[in-house]
Every structure is written in structure tokens, then in C-alpha cells.
């Protein structure tokens, strides 16, 4: 896994083969962060990475200058790997939590500028993710939520839907919680 840009640009982290993950491809990850860079500034942002797996997205947000990043995954092997890799490269503003992502959202006392979610593509309740985020009020006003998902999922009728992008078999849907004016 390669960190694409920022303070840790070019750093390669060797992911253990036994992690039960489907990492975001480098092409899709690069496209995602190009889009994000056009939507918002990374500095001083707080980010929640749900279903973080290898931590690739978390590492990328930290490397690009985000103030604080929370990585959440229920798999102990994944969270231990993320902690070890973060310590190895000195990422002190990355907080790792082993927990079910839906439970984390219910219990969080924090709200976030950006929420990224990359659940298993075969997860049964993937359509509930945006509703859980908005119901639990963990996305700040004018914040962004991004869900990576399979092509058969369509979020375009969601009230906070903003955009959809496809890169090969990778789909990203963007949501924005606008400040009421």
C-alpha cells in the first residue's frame, strides 16, 4: 500500500496477507482524493473512517494534513495493523478504535467534518449508512460523507445526496449536510 500525497507521500506500507479486506485501488484512491481536494481543504478537518480495513484512507487523510482522524473497524487484526503502521511512521493524530461502525456512530460524542465509509460490498444494511450518520448527528454542518460501494447500490434519492463517481468497479457516493440558511 502506497501513500499517494502529503507529508508521507511515497511511503510504502506492507499489509499483512491475512487481513480480511478489499483495499481501495490506488487509481480509485487517487481519484477520490482529487475530488476531495476540490471540495474542501484538508487542514484542520476532523475525519471519521468507518470500516477502515487497512487504514489506507485514514493514512491518506493524515498525510494530507487533517487535524484528527478516527479509524474504526470491528476486526482486531485490522485495528492492530493500523495502530502498528501509524506508530511506525509517526502518525500521532490517528486514533484507532476496534468497534462495530454502527455502534461507534451511536455512541460517538464527536462530530466530524468528513466521514468516509467503505463497508463490505455484501453488507446487508449498506443503504442505512447515510441515515445512521445523519440520525446520530455526527457530521458537522457543511460536512461531507463519502460511501464506497458496489455498483448495484443507488443513493441518488437520498435527501443529502451530492454526487456519484465510478472508477472501474469502485463507486463513491458523496453526501453533504448543508447549513440551513
C-alpha positions in Angstrom: 0.0 0.0 0.0 1.4 3.4 -1.0 0.5 6.8 0.5 -0.2 9.0 -2.5 0.3 12.5 -1.3 1.1 14.8 1.6 3.7 14.6 4.3 4.1 10.9 3.9 4.0 10.8 0.1 5.6 7.7 -1.4 5.7 5.8 1.8 5.0 2.1 1.2 3.4 0.0 4.0 3.3 -3.7 3.6 -0.1 -5.1 4.5 -0.2 -8.5 6.1 -1.8 -11.0 3.8 -4.2 -12.4 6.4 -6.3 -9.2 6.8 -9.9 -9.8 5.6 -10.1 -6.7 3.5 -10.7 -5.4 0.0 -8.4 -2.3 -0.3 -9.5 0.6 -2.4 -7.4 0.6 -5.6 -4.7 3.2 -6.0 -6.5 4.6 -9.1 -9.7 5.0 -7.2 -8.0 6.4 -4.1 -6.2 9.0 -6.2 -9.4 10.0 -7.9 -11.2 10.2 -4.6 -8.6 12.5 -3.1 -8.5 14.7 -6.2 -12.3 15.1 -5.8 -12.0 15.8 -2.1 -9.2 18.4 -2.7 -11.6 20.2 -5.0 -14.5 20.1 -2.4 -12.6 21.1 0.8 -9.3 21.9 2.4 -7.8 19.1 4.4 -6.1 21.2 7.1 -8.0 21.5 10.4 -10.5 18.8 9.3 -11.7 16.0 11.6 -12.3 12.8 9.8 -14.0 9.5 10.6 -13.0 6.5 8.6 -15.6 3.7 9.1 -14.9 0.1 8.2 -11.2 1.3 7.9 -9.7 -2.1 7.0 -6.1 -1.5 6.1 -6.3 2.2 7.2 -5.2 3.3 3.7 -7.9 6.1 3.6 -7.0 7.2 7.2 -3.3 7.3 6.4 -4.1 9.4 3.3 -6.2 11.9 5.3 -3.5 12.2 8.0 -0.7 12.6 5.4 -2.7 15.5 3.7 -2.8 17.5 6.9 -6.1 16.6 8.6 -6.1 17.7 12.2 -7.5 14.4 13.7 -8.6 11.1 12.1 -10.5 8.3 13.7 -10.2 4.8 12.1 -13.0 2.4 13.1 -13.1 -1.3 12.3 -14.5 -4.3 14.1 -11.7 -6.7 13.1 -8.9 -6.8 15.7 -6.3 -7.8 13.2 -7.1 -4.7 11.1 -7.1 -2.3 14.1 -3.8 -3.7 15.4 -2.2 -3.4 12.0 -3.4 0.3 11.7 -2.0 1.1 15.1 1.3 -0.6 14.4 1.7 1.1 11.0 0.7 4.6 12.4 3.2 4.3 15.2 5.9 3.1 12.7 5.5 6.3 10.6 4.8 8.7 13.5 1.1 9.5 12.9 0.1 10.8 16.3 -3.2 12.3 15.2 -4.7 9.0 14.2 -7.0 7.4 16.7 -7.9 3.7 16.1 -11.0 2.0 17.6 -12.0 -1.7 17.4 -15.7 -1.5 17.3 -18.8 -2.1 15.1 -19.1 1.1 12.9 -22.9 1.5 13.6 -22.3 1.2 17.4 -19.5 3.8 17.1 -21.8 6.2 15.4 -24.5 5.7 18.1 -22.0 6.3 20.9 -19.8 9.0 19.5 -19.5 12.2 21.4 -17.7 13.8 18.5 -18.9 15.2 15.2 -16.7 15.2 12.1 -16.0 17.4 9.1 -15.6 14.3 6.8 -16.9 10.8 7.2 -15.7 8.1 4.8 -17.3 4.6 4.9 -16.0 1.6 3.0 -18.2 -1.3 4.2 -18.1 -4.8 2.9 -19.8 -4.7 -0.5 -22.1 -7.5 0.6 -23.1 -5.8 3.8 -26.9 -6.2 4.2 -27.7 -2.8 5.6 -25.4 -0.6 3.5 -28.3 1.6 2.5 -28.7 2.5 6.2 -25.3 4.1 6.5 -26.2 7.7 5.4 -29.3 7.6 7.6 -27.3 6.4 10.6 -24.8 9.3 10.1 -27.5 12.0 9.8 -29.7 10.5 12.5 -26.8 10.4 15.0 -25.8 14.0 14.0 -22.1 13.1 13.8 -21.5 15.0 10.6 -20.9 18.7 11.1 -22.8 21.3 9.2 -21.4 21.7 5.7 -19.6 18.4 6.3 -19.1 15.7 3.7 -19.9 12.0 3.8 -18.4 9.6 1.2 -19.5 6.0 0.8 -17.6 3.5 -1.2 -19.9 0.8 -2.5 -20.8 -1.7 -5.3 -22.5 -0.6 -8.5 -25.9 -2.0 -7.6 -26.4 0.4 -4.8 -28.0 3.7 -5.7 -28.1 6.6 -3.2 -29.3 9.2 -5.6 -32.7 9.7 -4.0 -31.2 10.4 -0.5 -32.0 13.9 0.6 -28.3 14.7 1.3 -27.1 13.2 -2.0 -24.5 15.3 -3.7 -22.7 13.3 -6.4 -21.7 9.8 -7.6 -18.5 8.8 -9.2 -17.4 5.4 -10.7 -13.9 4.1 -11.2 -13.9 0.6 -12.6 -15.7 -1.5 -10.0 -15.4 1.2 -7.3 -18.2 3.6 -6.7 -18.2 6.6 -4.5 -21.3 8.5 -3.4 -20.9 11.9 -1.8 -23.4 13.4 0.6 -23.3 16.9 2.1 -25.1 18.2 5.1 -25.7 21.8 4.2 -26.1 24.5 6.8 -29.6 25.8 7.0 -29.7 29.4 5.9 
